[in-house]
C-alpha cells in the first residue's frame, strides 16, 4: 500500500516479501482491535478523496493547458 494514500489506515510491509505480507494478514486476523482500528481509519481516510473533485481538478487543468497552448499560437 502507498503510505501517502492510506496513511494510518494501512498496515505496511517490505515490498516483495510474501512472508511479511502473511505476517501482517495474521496480525490483523489475530487482533480484532487492530482490524477495527484500521477499518475506522480507512473510513476516515476515504472521506479525504472525492471522484467528482478529482475530475473537476482535471478539467480545470485541461482548460488551463488548452488556454496556454492557444495563447502561444
N, C-alpha and C positions, 0 to 999 in steps of 0.2 A: 504494500500500500504506500501511497505517497503521503508523507507527513504534512505537506502543505495543503493537502485536500482533507485528510482525515483528522489531523490534529490529535486531540486526546480521545477520539472516538475509535481509534485503531490500536492494534497491538502489533508490534513490529518484530522483525527477524531478519537476519542477514539474507541478502539475495542468493538465489541458487542453493539454498540449504533446505532440502526436504526434511532433514532431521529437526531443524529449528522450527520449521512450519508445523510439523507434527507435535512438537513440544508446546507450541502456542495454542494449537487446537485443543490439546489435552488440558492445558492450563485453564482455558475458558470453560471447557466441559466440566472440569472438576470444581469450578468456583462459580456458583450461581451469583454471588455478589459481583464478581468481575464481569460476568456476562450481562448482568443488569446495568452496571455502571457503563459499559461500552454501549449498550443499547440506548440508554438515556443520552449519553454524549453524542451518539450518532444522530438522534432525532434533533438535538440542539444544533448540531453542525449542519444538517440538511437545510435548516432554515436560512443559512447564510448563502444558499445557492438558489437561483431562480432562472428557469429557461427563458422566460419572457424578458427578463432583464438582460440576460446574456445575448439574446437575439437582438434586442434593441441596441445594445452597445456595438454589435457587429454591423448593424445597419448604419448607425451614425459614423462608424469608422469608414465604411464603404463610401458613404456620401462625401466625407471629407477627402478621401483619396480621389474620388471622381472629380470633385471641385478643384483639387490641387492639380490634377492632370490637365483639366480643361484650361486652367489659368496659365499653364506652361505653354500651351499651344496657341 
